[in-house]
């Protein structure tokens, strides 16, 4: 690098022309690489990226937005940053969209419509190429902002009516129905549902409703024992909820959990009380978390299509940006994983 270029770096922002000069290409080629890297040859791409790395060049996205009316960012709002389920989806989206020159702006709603609304308002101010939201439940203002913008919107992790634009996910009601039906087929007759924050987690509420429907259809019972753990550390609150359930309803022989973490807490409490799983009580979770196959006994669960949703969302985003035809609803489905926590010897 020349002394002149070193001096420039110390006094002002590195420009695209600096990158072009160091890579020995035109500024338009650098611009094309930044916008559509797959349209530049591998050899030129390596030279340009090498110059970018050497100079520490950071593209001025707002300048690009003024010219193209869009930044190359995708706004994404998820309910939880720590939930591995959503992390897998976001990682897949980033991998696919990053290969096309896009970056994700990530927001966290904590299942609160007001928090999602604030994130959407902020992201829209950056002229994103698309917005990705989790679920179908949004505040009136969020729906108004998105409806009045011309930004493509993808809602994920749910199916239902009245999507804003494109919807990618699966039926949580069907998940709950499948969970309860599996326990009934295993011989359970007195089934409970243990969830957390059911008043705000719409998808968990739908799984609870699906379980209740299966119990009504297959057992003829009109009421299901539903326990809402509320906020707190899931494993700990589930352990307490399980103990209270067994104390008040000792005839319980099956439990559907809103997620695997709740089931993990209940499994620990069952071991402390000497309750045999699945002989005394059969259990099934949701999520297929990394630990689910390593519990004692291994936990039956529903595997949601985490990576598949991320890939389908990314492809939908790219198609909408390019103005290509796109299905309004994409059902990814889910998988029942039958393990020892619910498999009784008949």
C-alpha positions in Angstrom: 0.0 0.0 0.0 1.4 3.4 -0.9 2.3 6.1 1.7 -0.3 8.4 0.0 -3.0 5.8 0.6 -1.9 5.3 4.2 -2.2 9.0 4.8 -5.7 9.0 3.2 -6.9 6.2 5.5 -5.7 8.2 8.6 -7.6 11.4 7.6 -10.8 10.4 5.9 -13.2 7.6 5.0 -11.9 4.9 2.6 -13.9 5.1 -0.7 -14.9 2.7 -3.3 -12.4 4.3 -5.7 -9.6 3.4 -3.2 -10.8 -0.2 -3.3 -11.0 -0.2 -7.1 -7.5 1.3 -7.3 -5.9 -1.3 -5.0 -7.7 -4.2 -6.7 -6.9 -2.8 -10.2 -10.5 -2.8 -11.3 -13.1 -0.2 -12.1 -15.3 1.3 -9.4 -18.3 0.0 -11.2 -16.9 -3.6 -10.8 -16.5 -3.0 -7.1 -20.1 -1.7 -6.9 -21.3 -4.8 -8.8 -19.4 -7.1 -6.4 -20.9 -5.4 -3.4 -24.4 -5.6 -4.8 -24.3 -8.9 -6.7 -21.2 -10.9 -5.8 -22.2 -13.9 -7.8 -22.1 -11.8 -11.0 -18.4 -11.1 -10.6 -15.8 -13.7 -11.5 -14.2 -15.7 -8.7 -10.8 -14.2 -9.5 -12.0 -10.6 -9.5 -14.0 -11.2 -6.4 -11.0 -12.4 -4.5 -9.0 -9.3 -5.6 -11.8 -7.0 -4.6 -12.4 -8.7 -1.3 -8.7 -8.6 -0.6 -8.6 -4.9 -1.2 -11.7 -4.4 1.1 -10.0 -6.4 3.8 -6.7 -4.5 3.5 -8.3 -1.1 3.5 -11.0 -1.9 6.1 -13.6 -0.5 3.6 -17.2 -0.2 4.9 -19.8 0.4 2.2 -22.0 3.5 2.7 -25.4 1.7 2.7 -27.4 4.9 2.9 -25.7 6.3 -0.2 -26.7 3.2 -2.0 -30.2 3.5 -0.7 -30.5 7.0 -2.1 -29.6 5.7 -5.5 -31.6 2.4 -5.4 -34.3 3.4 -2.8 -33.3 0.3 -0.8 -30.5 -0.8 1.4 -29.2 -4.3 1.1 -30.4 -5.2 4.6 -33.3 -7.4 5.7 -35.1 -6.6 8.9 -35.9 -9.6 11.0 -37.9 -9.7 14.3 -37.9 -12.8 16.4 -39.6 -13.4 19.8 -36.4 -14.6 21.5 -32.6 -14.2 20.9 -31.7 -17.1 23.2 -34.1 -19.7 21.8 -32.1 -22.1 19.7 -35.2 -22.8 17.5 -35.2 -19.2 16.2 -31.4 -19.1 16.1 -31.3 -22.0 13.7 -33.8 -20.3 11.4 -31.9 -17.0 11.5 -28.5 -18.6 10.8 -29.9 -20.3 7.7 -31.4 -17.1 6.5 -28.1 -15.3 7.0 -26.1 -18.0 5.2 -28.4 -17.9 2.1 -29.0 -14.2 2.0 -25.4 -13.3 2.8 -24.3 -15.2 -0.2 -26.4 -12.8 -2.3 -24.9 -9.7 -0.6 -27.6 -9.1 2.0 -27.2 -8.6 5.7 -29.8 -9.1 8.5 -30.8 -6.5 11.0 -32.1 -8.5 14.0 -34.7 -7.4 16.5 -36.1 -9.1 19.6 -39.8 -8.7 20.7 -39.9 -10.9 23.8 -43.4 -11.8 22.6 -44.6 -8.2 23.1 -46.4 -6.5 20.2 -45.1 -3.1 21.4 -41.5 -4.2 21.1 -42.1 -5.7 17.7 -43.7 -2.4 16.6 -40.7 -0.4 17.7 -38.3 -2.7 15.9 -40.4 -2.5 12.7 -40.5 1.3 12.8 -36.8 1.5 13.2 -36.0 -1.0 10.5 -38.4 0.7 8.0 -36.4 3.9 8.5 -33.4 2.1 7.0 -35.2 1.4 3.8 -34.8 -2.4 4.0 -35.1 -4.7 1.0 -37.6 -6.8 2.9 -39.0 -7.4 6.4 -39.3 -10.8 8.2 -41.6 -11.2 11.2 -42.4 -14.1 13.4 -46.0 -15.2 13.5 -49.3 -13.5 12.4 -50.1 -11.5 15.6 -49.0 -7.9 15.3 -50.2 -4.6 16.6 -52.6 -2.5 14.5 -49.8 0.1 14.0 -47.3 -2.5 12.8 -49.8 -3.8 10.3 -50.5 -0.2 9.2 -46.8 0.7 8.7 -46.1 -2.5 6.7 -49.3 -2.2 4.6 -48.4 1.4 3.7 -44.9 0.6 2.7 -43.9 -1.2 -0.5 -41.5 -3.4 1.4 -41.9 -7.2 0.9 -43.0 -8.9 4.1 -42.5 -12.5 5.0 -44.2 -13.9 8.2 -42.7 -17.1 9.4 -43.2 -20.0 11.9 -46.9 -20.1 11.6 -49.8 -20.7 9.2 -53.2 -19.0 9.3 -55.5 -16.6 7.6 -54.9 -12.9 6.6 -51.1 -12.8 6.1 -49.6 -9.5 5.4 -47.8 -10.8 2.3 -46.1 -14.2 2.3 -46.4 -16.8 5.0 -43.9 -19.6 5.7 -44.4 -22.2 8.5 -46.6 -25.0 9.8 -49.8 -25.5 11.8 -49.2 -25.3 15.5 -52.7 -26.5 16.1 -51.9 -29.7 14.2 -48.7 -30.0 16.3 -50.7 -30.0 19.5 -53.2 -32.5 18.0 -50.4 -34.8 17.0 -48.8 -34.6 20.4 -52.0 -35.5 22.3 -53.0 -38.2 19.8 -49.6 -39.8 20.2 -50.1 -40.1 24.0 -53.6 -41.4 23.6 -52.3 -44.1 21.2 -49.7 -45.0 23.8 -52.6 -45.7 26.3 -52.9 -42.4 28.1 -56.4 -41.3 29.3 -55.8 -38.4 31.7 -53.6 -36.0 29.9 -52.4 -32.5 30.9 -50.8 -29.7 29.0 -48.0 -27.7 30.6 -47.0 -24.4 28.9 -45.5 -21.1 29.7 -46.7 -17.5 29.0 -49.7 -18.8 27.1 -51.3 -15.4 27.3 -48.7 -13.9 24.9 -47.1 -16.9 23.1 -49.8 -17.4 20.4 -48.1 -20.4 18.8 -47.9 -22.3 22.2 -51.5 -21.4 22.8 -52.4 -23.0 19.4 -50.6 -26.1 20.4 -52.5 -26.2 23.6 -55.8 -25.8 21.6 -54.8 -28.6 19.3 -54.1 -30.9 22.2 -57.5 -30.1 23.7 -59.2 -30.9 20.4 -57.5 -34.3 20.1 -58.5 -35.2 23.7 -62.1 -34.1 23.0 -62.2 -36.0 19.6 -60.5 -39.2 20.7 -61.4 -39.5 24.4 -64.7 -37.5 24.5 -63.4 -35.3 27.3 -64.4 -31.6 27.2 -61.8 -30.3 29.6 -58.0 -30.6 29.7 -55.8 -29.9 32.6 -53.8 -26.9 31.4 -51.0 -25.4 33.5 -49.4 -22.1 32.5 -46.1 -21.7 34.3 -45.8 -18.0 33.6 -42.4 -16.2 33.2 -39.2 -17.5 34.8 -36.5 -20.1 34.1 -38.4 -22.8 32.2 -36.9 -25.9 33.7 -37.3 -24.7 37.3 -40.9 -23.5 36.8 -41.8 -26.7 35.0 -40.4 -28.7 37.9 -42.7 -26.9 40.3 -45.7 -27.1 37.9 -45.2 -30.9 37.5 -45.0 -31.4 41.3 -48.2 -29.4 41.8 -49.9 -31.3 39.0 -49.1 -34.7 40.5 -50.1 -33.5 44.0 -53.5 -32.2 42.8 -54.1 -34.8 40.1 -52.2 -38.0 40.9 -54.1 -39.9 38.2 -52.4 -38.0 35.4 -50.8 -40.5 33.0 -49.7 -38.2 30.1 -48.3 -34.7 29.7 -48.0 -32.6 26.5 -45.4 -29.9 27.0 -45.2 -26.6 25.1 -41.5 -27.1 24.6 -38.6 -29.4 25.4 -37.2 -27.2 28.1 -40.4 -27.5 30.2 -40.3 -31.3 29.7 -36.7 -31.4 30.9 -37.6 -29.7 34.2 -40.5 -32.2 34.7 -38.3 -35.2 33.9 -35.9 -34.1 36.7 -38.8 -33.7 39.2 -40.2 -37.1 38.2 -36.8 -38.7 38.9 -36.7 -37.0 42.3 -40.1 -38.3 43.2 -39.5 -41.8 41.9 -42.1 -41.5 39.1 -41.4 -43.8 36.2 -41.4 -42.3 32.8 -43.2 -43.5 30.7 -44.7 -46.3 32.7 -46.4 -44.0 35.2 -46.6 -40.9 33.1 -45.8 -40.5 29.4 -44.3 -37.3 28.1 -43.9 -35.5 24.8 -42.3 -32.1 24.1 -41.8 -29.7 21.2 -38.7 -28.4 19.6 -36.3 -31.3 19.3 -33.6 -29.4 21.2 -30.0 -30.7 21.2 -30.5 -32.3 24.6 -33.8 -34.1 23.8 -32.3 -37.3 22.7 -29.9 -37.4 25.7 -32.4 -37.1 28.6 -33.2 -40.1 30.7 -35.3 -41.5 29.1 -34.9 -39.8 25.7 -37.7 -37.3 25.1 -40.4 -37.8 22.5 -40.9 -34.5 20.8 -42.0 -32.7 17.6 -39.2 -31.6 15.3 -40.1 -28.2 13.8 -38.5 -27.5 10.5 -36.1 -24.8 11.8 -33.5 -24.7 9.0 -36.2 -25.5 6.3 -38.1 -22.4 7.4 -35.0 -20.2 7.2 -34.2 -21.4 3.7 -37.8 -21.1 2.5 -38.0 -17.5 4.0 -34.6 -16.6 2.3 -35.8 -17.9 -1.1 -39.1 -16.1 -0.7 -37.3 -12.9 0.1 -35.1 -13.2 -3.0 -38.1 -14.0 -5.2 -40.1 -11.0 -3.9 -37.2 -8.6 -4.3 -36.8 -9.8 -7.9 -40.5 -9.5 -8.6 -41.0 -13.2 -9.3 -44.2 -15.1 -8.6 -44.4 -16.3 -5.0 -46.8 -18.6 -3.2 -48.8 -16.8 -0.6 -48.6 -19.6 2.0 -45.8 -22.2 2.2 -46.5 -25.2 4.5 -43.2 -26.7 5.6 -44.8 -29.4 7.9 -43.2 -31.0 11.0 -42.0 -34.4 12.2 -43.1 -36.5 15.2 -40.1 -38.1 16.9 -41.1 -41.1 19.0 -38.6 -41.9 21.8 -38.7 -43.7 25.1 -40.5 -41.0 27.2 -43.8 -42.0 25.6 -43.3 -45.5 24.3 -44.9 -47.8 26.7 -44.7 -51.6 26.5 -48.2 -52.9 25.7 
